[in-house]
Amino acid sequence: MKPKYSPMMMQYLSIKEENQDSIVMFRLGDFYEMFFDDAIMVSKELEIALTGKNAGAPERVPMCGVPFHSASGYIQKLVDNGHRVAIVEQLTEPGKRGIVERGVVQIITPGTIFDESLTNNKNNYIAALEEFDFTYTLAFCDITTGEFSVVNIEKKEKLLLNQLETMAVKEIVTLPNQIREFDDILSSPFAHDNYNEKYDKIFSKINDLKQIKTASLLLNYLLDTQKRELEHLQIIEEINNEDYVRMDLYTKKALELTSSAKSNDKYGSLFWLLDQTKTAMGSRMLKQWIERPLINQEQIEERLDIVEIFTNHFIQRESIKEILKDIYDLERLSSRIAFGNINARDLKWISSSLKVVPELKNQLLSLDEPLISALADHFTDLSHITNLIDQAIVDNPPLTVKEGNLIKEGFNEELDELRYIRDHGKQWLAQFEQNERDKTGIKGLKVGYNRVFGYYIEVTKGNLSLVKDEFNYTRKQSLSNAERFVTPELKEMESKLLSAQDKMIKLEYALFTEIRNYIKKDVHAIQDVAKIIAKIDVFQSLAMISSENSYVRPTFNHNKVFKVVDGRHGVIERVMAQGTYVSNDVNIDAANPVMLITGPNMGGKSTYMRTIALIALMGQIGCFVPCSEACIPIFDQIFTRIGASDDLISGQSTFMVEMLEANNALRFATENSLIIFDEIGRGTATFDGMAIAQAMIEYIAAKIKCITLFSTHYHELTFLEEKNLGIKNVHASASIENDDLVFLYRIKPGRSNKSYGVNVAKLAKLPDAVLNRANVLLEALEENNIEHHLSDDTLKEAPPVTVSVVEKYLEGIDPMALSPIDALSTLIELKKLNEK
């Protein structure tokens, strides 16, 4: 037989029954309480006390709680641990009769949590994923900014995972049981992807039914969890991956675009180098630019034009930078307006941010440049918002909006009258207290107040004999050392004062709500202003970095020429002492697109290759580049294999990981791609590794013909240059001085004579006995040089790559355009061709 619980606990159990997948935080007065299993688990995870509550049953119910005013930090921790949190609020005011009505007002999940502090510059993406015949379709939303986008991805698991990882998705919504192979990473099955006509406007830019369906799934999930209208959602934008440089997840990590490989945080990354933005919106936009470099030259040149303008106008750029410092995160503040959880301090931040926009616009127009003026002209006049906030909200408002002291004097006549009663009531009470002292002769008589008994006259017990019947005092409360009384006159004033105070608080909140709702109508206008500010912030940041570090504007060619004079790795240069970085030239052309790099470990080969990749990426982002001169091609894809690591989770060895990543480049690279291979083949036996490395070089040179940087310790491969395969040797130079190895960090033409491996071992302080033995063995091995084993056949040019009839047929097929019937016909035709 089930225990009989109190009405309040029955209310909790009813709500919990409907939210079994969530931790229910149940509002009781000034606390959010959790009960039963939720309380036991939460008390452990949050390290808070587990207590019990009498709830009508024979045994106390397990309970823990957190104060409502500091709940956000606790909620953040629970969500970070993978939980959903259902927030239950009191929907009616506590009364004398009946239980307070309560209900779920929001379900907070990893992809829908708001950062209360507004200090986090990162996006917080939630995604919806649907599977179709030939594609995966993803919809992304950052509910904290209103950003909403969709993308179609070729139906390959690796491409899908790469997209999800690039966007740093916190939560994925799918139709139940649709995509089983991803069940381990999906957290939120949801059954409704029907179109919501109420949100027609945000769908205005997309026509693809797959994208509409997937975006609808995400929208409906957000509406279901947030329990409110989401008026801040922006028009859904389509991400076309063909517009950006394609890089897989490994390449982004190897090049340390947004996080350091060593620490996995921002420091030491390209993002860290370039981020001199002054606003949260600008920082988020810059990160997106870094993750999605452009391939359209016209768009790249336009960005570079604007960066150049800012670079050439130091004074205006500094003025603009100072203005940007005063702008808060308007994207997230506008989302709070729409959500209804904005406070008066946030409104003041919106006002102070929008008030500097006219000054920012004037500074931009003073540059007298059409591209800059076009940006400035998109600013909307929102002075009606700043005027209202300045007229209505006090200068230093409290964080809570339901306890008064928000609205300025003179804004509302009724509120001013109530305040007059309150303020003059205090004067009346002071005068009343003095009158009673004079009348009774009790100098220590006091007039006080508490919530239970209201206003009272307090007389110490030593003075009770002075209280006479004609004073008309009525005893209200007895204390150990005093008695408290009331009089008809005091009760009458109490009624006026309490009524005024209560009305005043309610009226202030009502006025605040009106102001908030008025501003809500301009949420999208505020978001548009925020986007322009973000773009300006990114441009000034790139200009500042370019100017302070003597970067130059790159030029672009379509001849596969990569020419750089005094090229530098921007991140390494920044952390090194000034003037100590050794720059290097790069000269690659269409006749010899494959650069074979030899030289000692620690000699700078990997840094040189990363430098080339980063110069290319910075140029295609729209930034100046770290060198004295740069004429470079525009790459459509970048592939890297740098460093060695096992994939222990997948059970793959270093060599297997290496081969899989190399395969990705060999299969998908075009002649406009960039390939960077660092010591391919070292994860297996020498002859196997050398054979694979040589075969790859020959295949790239003969088949793909794209710019390729291939570092190796297989010095025997340097003879490939003599076979005129489009391969050129360079080496990282070093010298021996006083029997010690000295790295010169200069990349010079030609092959390296030796690897200096034993010398590097000496630098690592290996025992002398080991070093001496290594030298003896090295001399013996060099006498039987591996090069002698390379026959003429091995060094012949790579055989011509033949393409089968089936492969030719496949190259002409667009799977995205095939109907099911067309696909069946295509399969039949392929079978016939294969039989021939």
MIKELUM-635495 format. One record per residue (C-alpha): residue in one letter; x, y, z. Coordinates in steps of 0.001 Angstrom, whole numbers, padded with zeros to 6 digits, always signed. Last residue first. Example, Ala and Ser with C-alpha at 12.3 -4.5 7.8 and 13.67 -1.06 7.14 Angstrom:
2
S+013670-001060+007140;A+012300-004500+007800;
This chain:
836
K+032299-005879-069320;E+030705-007231-066146;N+031544-003966-064334;L+029767-001915-066992;K+026609-004036-066685;K+026619-003774-062887;L+027073+000011-063117;E+024051+000236-065455;I+021865-001722-063016;L+023012+000478-060116;T+022210+003622-062110;S+018701+002363-062899;L+018083+001774-059183;A+019371+005258-058303;D+017166+006831-060973;I+014126+005066-059462;P+015014+006302-055952;S+015499+009862-057314;L+019029+010999-058003;A+020059+014672-057702;M+022018+014407-054449;P+023868+011350-055808;D+025420+013485-058586;I+026902+010970-061011;G+029541+011871-063585;E+032482+010644-061526;L+030734+007264-061122;Y+030798+006630-064874;K+034523+007351-065037;E+035089+005022-062067;V+033084+002232-063785;V+035034+002645-067008;S+038251+002256-065031;V+040737+005080-064452;T+044386+004361-065068;V+047114+005998-063028;P+050307+006226-064988;P+053163+004449-063278;A+055161+006607-060869;E+058489+007532-062342;K+061200+005018-061830;L+063059+005019-058545;T+062019+001553-057434;D+062777+000079-060818;D+066300+001462-060642;S+066791-000564-057529;L+066715+000840-054029;H+068708-001585-051929;H+071869+000474-052298;E+070003+003397-050734;I+069807+001346-047570;N+073456+002048-047026;N+075540-000940-045938;E+078462+001223-044828;E+075936+003536-043206;L+074698+000665-041039;A+078150-000019-039649;E+078780+003656-038937;L+075409+003937-037173;L+076144+000875-035031;V+079370+002404-033737;N+077671+005769-033128;A+074798+004103-031237;R+077270+002223-028996;N+078923+005497-028069;L+075579+007166-027362;V+074356+004303-025184;A+077583+004194-023162;D+077491+007973-022810;P+074075+007806-021118;L+071333+009825-022903;K+071450+013538-022140;A+068566+014614-024444;L+071048+016748-026385;K+073046+013549-026961;A+069955+011886-028416;V+069672+014850-030800;N+073264+014180-031875;V+072440+010504-032382;G+069563+011437-034652;Y+071591+013904-036712;S+069411+013040-039735;K+072117+013193-042422;N+073024+014823-045707;S+069845+016883-045952;R+068482+017334-049454;G+068388+020487-051515;P+067194+024056-051017;K+067366+025586-047526;I+064929+025836-044627;R+066666+027736-041836;Y+066015+026731-038226;L+069801+026868-037561;F+069842+024002-035058;V+073264+023517-033449;L+074457+019977-032710;D+077476+019749-030430;D+080876+018216-031339;N+082493+021629-030940;E+080045+023020-033492;I+078026+020619-035635;S+075601+022298-037994;A+071882+022321-038786;S+069695+023058-041785;A+066094+022039-042282;H+066002+020640-045788;V+064484+021247-049200;N+063946+018822-052061;K+061597+019466-055006;I+059157+017033-056560;G+057269+017518-059823;L+058085+013951-060829;N+061341+014879-062579;K+063127+011597-061746;E+065963+013470-060052;E+063599+014756-057336;L+062775+011149-056433;F+066347+010825-055140;T+065166+012515-051943;L+063349+009300-051052;E+066574+007726-049744;H+066619+010328-047002;Y+063759+008507-045278;H+063584+010906-042358;T+060543+012544-043894;S+058630+015782-044331;F+056069+015998-047130;L+054611+019392-047979;T+052122+019125-050838;I+050760+021651-053318;C+048351+019703-055513;K+049198+017438-058420;I+046494+014877-057576;K+047496+012026-059908;A+051210+012116-060752;A+052720+014093-057865;I+050218+012852-055281;Y+050576+009232-056387;E+054385+009414-056494;I+054538+010908-053013;M+052120+008297-051685;A+054076+005425-053219;Q+057315+006773-051762;A+055812+007025-048277;I+054325+003524-048488;A+057633+002037-049611;M+059568+003909-046927;G+057207+002768-044199;D+057324-000854-045318;F+061123-000740-045609;T+061549+000824-042179;A+058973-001253-040280;T+055828+000595-039134;G+054807+003837-037430;R+057362+005936-039314;G+055359+005668-042526;I+054379+009325-042953;E+056946+011684-041445;D+054779+014826-041459;F+052287+014969-044299;I+050798+018371-045200;I+048401+018435-048149;L+046988+021674-049630;S+044110+021495-052089;N+043598+023128-055483;E+044649+020027-057456;T+041927+018175-055573;A+042149+016216-052322;F+039388+013692-051538;R+040866+010203-051827;L+044537+010893-051073;A+043706+013263-048226;N+041306+010911-046434;N+043679+008030-047055;A+046414+009897-045216;E+044101+010206-042212;L+043294+006509-042275;M+046952+005558-042767;E+048128+007652-039825;V+045388+006319-037550;M+046447+002788-038527;F+050118+003595-037863;T+049413+005089-034474;S+047363+002050-033541;Q+043572+001872-033568;G+041460+000487-030712;S+038736+003076-031265;I+039147+004442-027731;L+042920+004065-027876;D+043360+006230-030947;D+047153+006175-030957;S+049104+009343-031610;A+051842+010562-033896;G+052493+014098-035095;I+051294+015905-038195;R+048971+014426-040792;T+047299+017345-042461;F+044670+018005-045118;I+043595+021438-046318;Q+040754+021953-048776;D+039668+024545-051368;F+042958+026428-051320;I+043392+029931-052712;P+046888+030358-054139;I+049611+032513-052613;C+051645+035614-053291;A+053078+036770-049965;E+055711+039368-049094;S+057424+040445-045878;C+055853+037740-043702;P+053172+037219-041046;V+049868+037476-042995;F+047174+040146-043289;C+043730+038869-042383;G+040742+038035-044570;I+040081+034499-043355;Q+041578+033313-046647;G+044854+035101-045908;M+044974+033726-042380;L+044375+030238-043740;A+047213+030383-046285;I+049635+031874-043768;L+048537+029203-041293;A+049231+026355-043723;I+052677+027677-044674;T+053614+028223-041036;R+052402+024727-040137;M+054835+023285-042664;Y+057745+025356-041359;T+056885+024501-037745;S+056897+020800-038613;K+060326+021036-040278;G+061910+023251-037594;G+065114+021381-036722;M+063635+019667-033681;N+064269+016307-035398;P+066965+016646-038007;G+066481+017369-041697;T+064375+016426-044701;I+061526+018183-046496;L+060082+016944-049802;M+058092+019746-051449;V+055506+018557-053981;P+054174+021304-056284;N+057201+021274-058622;A+056070+022612-062002;A+053036+024319-060456;D+055194+026452-058171;I+056499+026430-054612;N+058894+028979-053141;V+058696+029563-049396;D+061071+031841-047507;N+061938+031400-043862;S+061915+033484-040680;V+064054+032803-037608;Y+062341+034129-034456;T+064702+035758-031950;G+063856+039417-032639;Q+061421+039831-029793;A+061508+036994-027269;M+059236+034165-028313;V+055523+033923-027469;R+054394+036105-030380;E+056700+034478-032931;I+055341+031057-032019;V+051767+032210-032674;G+052530+034041-035920;H+054588+031283-037551;R+056779+033394-039796;G+057445+033732-043537;D+060364+035907-044552;V+059362+035994-048241;V+056409+033868-049312;K+055695+032430-052759;F+053073+029755-053217;V+052351+029445-056950;K+049505+027128-057894;N+048734+029269-060963;H+045459+030777-059741;N+047065+033662-057895;F+046386+035615-054713;T+048000+038633-053098;P+048682+038756-049365;R+048464+041946-047275;V+051464+042224-045017;Y+052018+041603-041295;S+054213+044007-039357;N+053252+042625-035920;E+051470+045688-034498;S+049710+046503-037780;S+048429+043033-038590;I+047291+042397-035015;M+045474+045749-034895;A+043937+045273-038316;L+042658+041804-037429;S+041123+043181-034221;Q+039669+046238-035983;F+038023+043962-038544;V+036636+041599-035899;D+035162+044494-033895;I+033546+045987-036991;K+031903+042616-037702;A+030690+042263-034116;I+029269+045799-034110;I+027379+045032-037321;K+026004+041838-035806;A+024983+043611-032583;V+023057+046235-034533;D+021115+043467-036271;Q+020412+041815-032911;I+019075+045104-031527;A+016754+045388-034539;H+015644+041804-033964;V+014758+042556-030346;D+012826+045712-031261;K+009356+044524-030167;K+010953+043228-026956;I+011751+046826-025972;Y+008069+047557-025337;N+007649+044248-023510;R+010539+045083-021184;I+009184+048554-020492;E+005721+047161-019725;T+007249+044507-017450;F+009187+047187-015561;L+005983+049189-015107;A+004196+046117-013713;Y+007130+045393-011410;E+007106+048960-010125;L+003321+048809-009631;K+003537+045611-007592;I+006252+047046-005364;M+004372+050336-004882;K+001067+048646-004169;D+002652+046595-001396;Q+004420+049617+000067;A+001313+051805-000148;S-000872+049164+001514;L+001694+048653+004197;L+001888+052388+004899;K-001850+053078+004886;S-002712+050088+007058;E+000098+050922+009452;M-001204+054477+009732;E-004602+053188+010932;K-003005+050708+013322;L-000861+053474+014884;E-003947+055685+015520;P-005916+052786+016992;T-003028+052082+019396;V-000648+049149+019556;F+001441+047599+022333;R+004618+045568+022812;E+005909+044462+026205;A+009549+044204+027226;N+012242+042112+028921;S+011251+038509+028216;L+008872+039525+025439;S+005103+039896+025470;Q+003155+040779+022332;K+000123+042875+021332;R-001157+044693+024499;T-003601+047459+023571;Y-002617+051018+024566;N-005488+053537+024990;F-003205+056077+026716;E-006059+056641+029199;D-005354+053214+030704;K-001895+054244+031908;V+001589+052933+030967;L+004079+054328+033504;S+004055+051100+035514;L+005368+049291+032424;N+008677+051225+032591;G+010917+048486+034021;K+009255+046011+031729;T+010636+047822+028687;V+008061+049497+026444;E+007728+048753+022728;I+005086+050469+020602;Y+004100+048354+017551;Y+003970+048263+013736;G+003187+044911+012070;F+002725+041819+014222;V+004127+039083+011980;R+006204+041070+009500;N+008008+043122+012134;Y+007937+046821+012955;G+009159+049237+015632;V+008128+052346+017633;K+010301+052820+020697;L+009807+054053+024269;G+013153+054599+026055;K+012250+058122+027272;I+009023+056995+028939;G+007288+060195+030090;T+004045+058807+028745;K+002906+061806+026687;D+006378+063035+025765;R+007523+059574+024733;E+004296+059058+022799;N+004788+062355+020926;Q+008385+061424+020044;E+007302+058049+018618;F+004475+059706+016660;Q+006961+062219+015184;A+009251+059426+014003;L+006287+057463+012688;W+004960+060518+010803;Q+008382+061116+009210;K+008464+057510+008102;G+004941+057844+006765;H+006074+060887+004827;D+008399+058639+002838;R+005858+055877+002309;I+002974+058199+001486;Y+005138+060165-000903;R+006312+056879-002468;L+002717+055963-003186;E+002164+059334-004832;D+005318+058965-006949;L+004164+055538-008119;E+000838+056992-009228;E+002598+059764-011161;N+004974+057496-013080;F+008407+058510-014379;G+008990+061353-011899;E+011082+059337-009467;K+013027+056625-011245;I+011858+053018-011324;L+013754+050058-009920;N+013553+050428-006123;G+011011+047592-005860;E+011239+044032-004594;K+010136+042092-007651;V+012873+042980-010153;T+015873+041445-008391;L+019322+042581-009495;P+019009+045981-007789;P+019183+049169-009884;N+022136+051555-009910;D+021132+054442-012184;V+017379+054150-011667;I+015306+052923-014619;A+012553+054951-016298;Q+013955+057992-018085;D+017242+056320-019007;I+015465+053150-020169;L+012966+055114-022264;N+015608+057318-023864;T+017834+054325-024666;I+014950+052526-026370;H+013741+055543-028350;S+017370+056114-029407;L+017316+052880-031397;D+018342+054353-034757;T+019306+051370-036914;F+022929+050884-037999;H+023136+049627-041576;D+024660+052904-042771;A+027806+052199-040763;L+028588+049035-042721;A+028090+050737-046087;S+030200+053642-044821;I+033063+051230-044151;L+032995+049826-047691;P+032536+053298-049206;E+035491+054853-047301;D+035189+058344-045815;L+037007+057345-042626;S+034816+059886-040816;L+031844+057622-041527;L+033260+054979-039196;Q+033904+057456-036397;N+030406+058878-036799;K+028866+055392-036602;L+030746+054623-033398;E+029523+057890-031879;P+025952+057020-032902;V+026422+053495-031428;V+027595+054752-028017;K+024048+055024-026639;L+023237+051470-027690;S+025727+049973-025244;S+024746+052218-022307;S+021070+051449-022915;I+021554+047703-023200;W+023651+047720-020035;K+020944+049720-018223;L+018416+047120-019340;D+020648+044361-017975;R+020742+046128-014588;A+016939+046216-014597;N+016656+042446-015017;I+016148+040239-018066;N+014431+036895-017638;G+011552+037492-020062;F+012992+035151-022675;A+012687+037809-025381;I+014536+040347-023241;R+017094+037734-022284;S+017759+037064-025957;S+018414+040779-026470;L+020981+040657-023652;R+022640+037665-025293;E+023142+039410-028606;L+023896+042765-026977;D+026916+041408-025102;Y+028057+044691-023548;I+029547+047672-025380;D+031871+050057-023535;K+035083+048506-024870;L+033773+049007-028412;I+034060+052786-028016;E+037736+052528-027048;K+038440+050299-030062;I+036705+052774-032381;S+038885+055596-031090;E+041997+053454-031567;R+040952+052612-035119;Q+040269+056281-035856;I+043782+057209-034742;F+045486+054280-036499;H+043960+054769-039928;N+046036+052682-042346;T+045351+049366-040599;F+041628+050113-040454;I+041547+050672-044215;E+043681+047573-044798;V+041325+045430-042736;I+038434+046735-044847;D+040182+045920-048126;L+041215+042505-046763;R+037585+041663-046069;E+036622+042735-049581;E+039519+040747-051036;I+038319+037557-049309;Q+034768+038036-050580;E+036002+038522-054149;Q+038364+035558-053811;N+035615+033099-052867;I+037329+030329-050903;L+036559+031662-047432;P+037983+030401-044124;R+035367+028711-041909;E+036787+027824-038485;I+038749+031062-038312;W+035722+033091-039410;Q+033554+031381-036781;K+036086+032191-034057;L+036114+035820-035207;M+032311+035946-034923;R+032353+034694-031331;S+035014+037218-030329;G+033139+040072-031976;M+029901+039248-030166;A+031731+039119-026811;T+033093+042602-027414;K+036598+044079-027382;T+038224+041920-030044;Q+041967+041380-029896;D+041534+037762-030884;L+044089+037071-033606;L+046775+035249-031621;W+044385+033421-029284;F+042318+032270-032280;L+045507+031009-033940;S+046059+028885-030842;G+048620+029193-028059;Y+046128+030019-025319;K+042574+029019-026304;D+042435+025761-024397;N+043191+022151-025319;S+046388+022248-023236;K+048888+020702-025632;A+046973+020807-028905;S+046160+024471-028312;S+042652+025560-029187;T+040962+027527-031959;L+043148+026910-035010;E+045722+024600-033487;L+047027+023439-036897;A+046917+019825-035728;K+043501+020335-034128;K+041944+021838-037227;T+043550+019164-039397;Y+042276+016380-037126;L+038710+017695-037298;D+038626+017686-041070;M+039259+020796-043083;R+037217+022090-045990;V+037853+025697-046897;Y+034524+027495-047116;D+031823+028276-049666;E+031256+024602-050539;N+030205+024028-046934;N+026998+025934-047622;I+025577+026966-044254;E+021932+027935-044701;E+020677+030758-042498;I+017521+030570-040385;I+016095+034017-039640;Q+016887+034870-036026;L+015230+033456-032926;H+014456+036305-030507;E+010703+035691-030382;L+011068+032344-028701;E+007593+031902-027228;R+007532+030156-023872;K+007738+026719-022244;Q+011511+026448-022771;T+011590+022669-023184;D+008700+022265-025624;L+009507+025414-027583;L+013114+024293-027965;Y+012044+020817-029099;N+009614+022331-031592;L+012330+024553-033049;L+014791+021668-033362;L+012352+019402-035166;S+011232+022313-037334;A+014849+022966-038350;T+015107+019317-039410;K+011912+019415-041506;I+012722+022770-043089;Q+016229+021554-043929;K+014943+018384-045562;L+012258+020385-047405;D+014904+022661-048960;N+013309+026092-049312;I+015291+028151-046777;K+015432+031949-046473;S+011910+032613-045115;F+012039+029967-042374;I+012450+032567-039586;K+009349+034381-040830;D+007016+031393-040781;Y+007380+030945-037009;K+003627+030751-036285;E+003355+028253-039127;N+005144+025555-037096;Y+006134+022734-039442;N+005973+019225-037998;D+009234+017734-036724;H+007773+016191-033546;A+009064+013019-031869;F+012008+014054-029723;P+015015+011957-028711;S+017461+014037-026620;S+020908+012794-025661;L+022593+011594-028806;I+026259+010627-028510;D+025859+006916-027766;D+022833+006617-030030;F+024885+007616-033058;E+024723+004297-034911;R+020976+004167-034245;I+019950+007180-036306;Q+016153+007117-036423;N+015229+005430-033140;P+013315+008487-031833;L+013633+011586-034045;T+016831+013358-033154;V+018006+016176-030881;I+021716+016681-030234;E+023194+018527-027248;K+026383+020456-026519;V+027519+020959-030122;A+031101+022195-030437;M+030288+023584-033921;T+033442+022012-035323;E+032732+018773-033438;L+029273+018422-034958;Q+030578+019169-038446;N+033458+016680-038087;L+031101+014027-036739;L+028904+014411-039813;L+031819+014338-042228;K+033164+011171-040557;E+029771+009453-040651;K+029335+009950-044367;K+025976+010847-045846;E+027039+014065-047548;I+026088+016937-045275;N+023195+019378-045595;V+023397+022452-043363;V+021015+024539-041271;S+021368+027706-039181;F+019860+029551-036191;E+021505+032319-034088;G+019128+033529-031345;T+022014+034598-029076;T+021462+032466-025950;I+019406+029917-027895;D+022415+029037-030006;C+020753+026995-032721;F+021968+024416-035204;A+020003+022359-037747;L+021683+019341-039307;T+020729+017354-042373;Y+022386+014018-043093;T+022355+013192-046742;F+021694+010611-049425;D+018426+008946-048444;F+017652+011142-045421;E+018832+011181-041811;E+017791+013909-039400;L+019870+015748-036805;A+018861+018594-034508;A+021601+020662-032918;I+022144+022657-029707;Y+024936+025180-029794;N+026333+027208-026892;N+028537+029861-028494;K+031572+030970-026534;N+032193+034447-025138;N+031255+033459-021586;T+031080+036505-019316;L+027322+037090-019524;S+027128+036103-015827;E+023874+034191-016112;D+025159+031817-018761;F+021933+030508-020241;I+021383+026774-020632;T+019644+025462-023737;G+022073+022946-025246;P+023034+021169-022033;T+019365+021047-020940;I+017183+023374-018864;I+013482+022565-018788;Q+011469+025708-018148;V+008288+026905-016424;V+007241+023588-014882;G+004182+024194-012692;R+003001+025238-009245;E-000328+026342-007726;V-000045+027225-004045;I-002118+024885-001881;G-005491+025882-000526;R-006599+028716+001714;K-004659+031507+003393;G-002884+032520+000259;P+000565+032111-001300;E+000681+033988-004613;T+000072+031889-007718;L+002378+030252-010278;Q+005001+029040-007793;E+007878+027793-009931;V+009089+024362-011043;I+012372+024335-012983;A+013016+021012-014734;V+016738+020208-014925;R+018219+017893-017555;H+021422+016193-016444;G+024732+015689-018281;N+027232+016637-015587;D+027533+020104-017117;V+023761+020369-016639;L+024106+019642-012920;K+026969+022130-012564;Q+025084+024868-014414;I+022003+024277-012239;Y+024098+024766-009105;G+025555+028001-010448;S+022109+029256-011493;A+020526+028528-008089;S+022016+031509-006278;H+018839+033574-005814;F+016681+030424-005474;P+018627+029154-002461;V+019542+025453-002867;G+017766+022380-001543;C+018023+018805-000296;M+015315+016320+000692;P+014881+012634+001527;V+011234+012081+002675;R+010711+011520+006416;E+009106+008238+007322;P+005519+007639+008447;A+004187+009494+005372;G+002535+012921+005612;A+005408+014873+004064;N+007790+015419+006971;K+010975+016443+005255;G+014476+014991+005346;T+018051+016215+005057;L+020865+015766+002545;A+023453+018537+002901;I+025180+019854-000203;E+028074+018382-002160;L+026590+019349-005531;E+026953+015858-006991;K+026253+014030-003719;S+023277+016160-002646;V+021988+015959-006219;M+021859+012139-006216;I+020054+011762-002871;A+017710+014669-003590;D+016721+013365-007022;D+016121+009920-005497;F+013502+011309-003025;F+013090+015090-003044;M+014580+018277-004473;E+013939+021772-003127;Y+014436+025140-004817;F+014501+027669-002021;D+013133+031118-001095;G+009539+029926-000692;L+009268+026355-001922;R+010189+026078-005586;F+010639+022501-006803;M+013818+021692-008743;V+012877+018516-010633;I+015865+016586-011982;S+014761+015489-015420;D+014038+012233-017278;Q+011017+011512-015072;N+009351+014780-015983;E+005614+013945-016126;E+005746+011767-012999;K+007836+014437-011281;I+004997+016960-011679;S+002486+014579-010060;L+004977+013661-007344;Y+005487+017336-006472;Q+001745+018006-006219;M+001361+014909-004021;M+004142+016328-001853;M+002263+019615-001442;P-001020+017816-000708;S+000682+015742+002067;Y+001514+012118+001351;K-000349+008864+001935;P+002005+005904+001779;K+001417+003393-001027;M+000000+000000+000000;
